[in-house]
Structure formats: C-alpha cells, structure tokens
Amino acid sequence: RGTQRTPDEKGYNLTDQRHNLTLSGSFTLPWDLQLAAIVKLISGSPFRVQAGFDIDGDLSIQNDRPAGLPSSVGRERVDDSLRIINELRVSRGLAPIDKSLLKLDPFRTVDLRLTKVVRLPGTRRIEVLAEAFNLLNAVNYQPFTPNQNINSAAFLVRNSARDARQVQLGARLAF
C-alpha cells in the first residue's frame, strides 16, 4: 500500500532506545531516617514521519514519504534526512527546519523518598515521608504522535512535556 513497500519501508522502531540506565538504592541515615533514590537515564527514540499529502497518487496520505527518507528519523543519516525533509518543505512553500529538531529527546529523572518512622505504644507506628519526583526538574518532552507530517508548520516542534518537579508530603499509620 502506498510507499509502504520494500525497500522503502525501512527505519527504526519508535520504541528503539539504545541506552536505558536505571539505578536505585536505599540508605539508612542517622536518626532512623531512610533515604531511597531512583535515577533513570534513557536515550531518545526516533521519530516516525510522513509527508502529510499523497505523493504516489494512491489517494492515501498514510506513510507517504519522499524517496530516500526512512520511516523514522533521528537515529542515523540525520544530515541526509534533513536534506530530504527540507527539500520537500521548500517545494511546498514551507520554511526549512533546523537540524536541532531531529535531535532525539532523552528522558532523565531523579526521584527521592525520605522516610521517618515514629514508634507508638504497642505495634503501632507512624511513617512520615517526603517524596520528590523529577527532583532536578529536567525537561522530558512527551513522545510525538505516531506520524509527524513534514507538510506541517509545526513539524517536530516540541509543545508538551512530562510532569515537572513534584514534591509531596505524607503520613501512614500502621496498626
């Protein structure tokens, strides 16, 4: 169907992550405090792209791409992909995009939890805790929708991010 044919249907899977490092640990501190941390560092995934209009005359715009452009961009041959994308954009009266838009978006976060247990009479206890998610307030962009139209003025423009730093306090009564 359309340009969805071999050898044109090449590209990396949208979930292709070359590096995924997760570290976690728990430490006992003075005054019976417990500190737990999780660090996640994940490399960016490639972007699925399509022209956004019918290139091959099959009356379908789905998966149509200019010749030589893989189904996903950002992982390899970035300069070639940028050239092909910008040639198509200019031919449609759109401004070329900057190479920085093809840069893959990594995910980085540090989560911490500090817990203090206060013992009560009998077997009861209160756990007081403070948690911080995305402690360093890294900007982690939302993944793009499955197909990004090269023919769009907003092509590959990041316009939404995952949650910024969040801090919460809590208490738990155990009896």
C-alpha positions in Angstrom: 0.0 0.0 0.0 1.4 3.4 -1.0 5.1 3.8 -0.1 4.8 1.1 2.4 6.8 -1.4 0.4 10.2 -2.8 0.5 12.9 -1.4 0.3 11.3 1.9 1.2 9.8 0.6 4.4 13.0 0.9 6.5 13.5 2.6 9.8 13.9 2.1 13.5 11.0 1.1 15.7 9.6 4.0 17.7 10.5 2.3 20.9 14.1 1.9 19.9 16.1 3.0 23.0 19.8 2.4 22.7 20.6 3.2 26.3 18.4 2.7 29.4 20.2 3.0 32.7 18.2 2.8 35.9 19.9 2.9 39.3 18.1 2.5 42.6 19.3 2.4 46.2 18.2 2.7 49.7 20.2 4.1 52.6 19.7 4.3 56.4 20.7 7.7 57.7 21.2 8.9 61.3 18.0 9.5 63.4 16.3 6.4 61.8 15.8 8.2 58.5 15.5 6.1 55.4 16.5 7.6 52.0 15.6 5.9 48.8 16.5 7.1 45.3 15.8 6.1 41.7 17.7 7.6 38.8 16.6 6.9 35.2 18.5 7.9 32.1 17.1 6.8 28.8 18.3 7.8 25.3 15.8 9.3 22.9 13.7 7.3 20.4 13.5 8.1 16.7 10.5 10.0 15.2 8.0 8.5 12.7 7.5 10.8 9.8 5.3 11.1 6.7 4.8 13.7 4.0 1.3 14.7 5.0 -0.1 14.6 1.5 -0.4 12.0 -1.3 2.9 11.6 -3.0 2.4 8.5 -5.1 -1.2 9.1 -6.3 -2.8 6.2 -4.5 -5.3 8.6 -2.8 -3.9 7.8 0.6 -1.5 10.1 2.6 -0.7 7.5 5.2 3.0 6.5 5.2 3.8 8.6 2.1 7.4 9.9 2.3 9.8 11.4 -0.2 12.2 8.9 -1.9 15.2 8.0 0.3 13.6 9.1 3.6 13.3 6.3 6.1 10.1 5.7 8.0 11.7 7.1 11.2 14.3 9.8 11.5 16.9 10.9 14.1 18.8 7.7 14.7 21.1 7.6 11.6 21.8 9.5 8.4 20.5 12.7 10.1 22.0 15.0 7.5 20.5 13.1 4.6 17.1 13.0 6.3 17.3 16.7 7.0 18.2 17.5 3.3 15.3 15.4 2.0 12.8 16.8 4.5 13.8 20.4 3.8 13.7 19.9 0.0 10.1 18.7 0.4 9.2 21.6 2.8 10.7 24.2 0.5 8.8 22.7 -2.5 5.6 23.1 -0.6 6.3 26.8 0.4 7.3 26.0 4.0 10.4 27.1 5.8 13.2 24.6 6.2 13.7 23.1 9.7 16.8 23.3 11.8 18.9 20.2 12.4 18.2 20.6 16.1 14.6 19.4 15.6 15.9 16.0 14.5 17.8 15.6 17.8 16.4 12.7 19.8 14.8 13.6 23.2 16.4 11.8 26.1 14.5 11.1 29.4 16.2 11.9 32.6 14.8 11.8 36.1 15.9 11.6 39.7 13.3 10.5 42.3 13.9 10.6 46.1 12.0 9.5 49.1 12.8 10.3 52.7 11.0 8.4 55.4 11.0 8.6 59.2 9.3 6.0 61.4 7.8 7.2 64.7 7.0 4.3 67.0 3.8 4.5 69.1 2.7 2.3 72.0 2.2 -1.3 71.1 2.8 -2.3 67.5 1.5 1.0 66.1 3.7 3.4 64.2 3.5 6.5 62.0 5.6 6.8 58.9 6.2 10.4 57.9 7.6 10.8 54.3 8.6 13.3 51.8 8.9 12.4 48.1 10.3 14.3 45.1 9.7 13.2 41.6 11.9 14.7 38.8 13.9 16.3 41.5 16.3 18.1 39.1 13.4 19.4 37.1 14.7 18.0 33.8 12.5 18.8 30.8 11.3 15.5 29.4 9.3 16.0 26.3 6.2 14.0 25.6 6.7 11.5 22.7 5.2 12.7 19.4 2.0 11.3 18.0 2.7 8.3 15.8 3.0 10.1 12.5 4.5 13.6 12.1 3.6 15.4 8.9 6.6 17.1 7.2 4.0 19.3 5.5 3.0 20.9 8.8 4.4 24.2 10.0 4.7 22.6 13.5 6.7 19.6 12.2 8.8 18.2 15.1 8.2 21.3 17.3 8.0 20.2 20.9 4.9 21.6 22.5 4.3 19.4 25.6 6.4 17.9 28.3 6.0 15.3 31.0 5.5 16.5 34.6 7.9 19.0 36.1 9.3 18.6 39.6 6.7 17.4 42.0 7.1 17.2 45.8 4.6 15.6 48.2 4.4 15.0 51.9 2.6 12.2 53.5 2.0 10.1 56.6 1.0 6.5 57.1 -0.4 5.0 60.2 0.4 1.3 60.7 -1.5 -0.6 63.4 
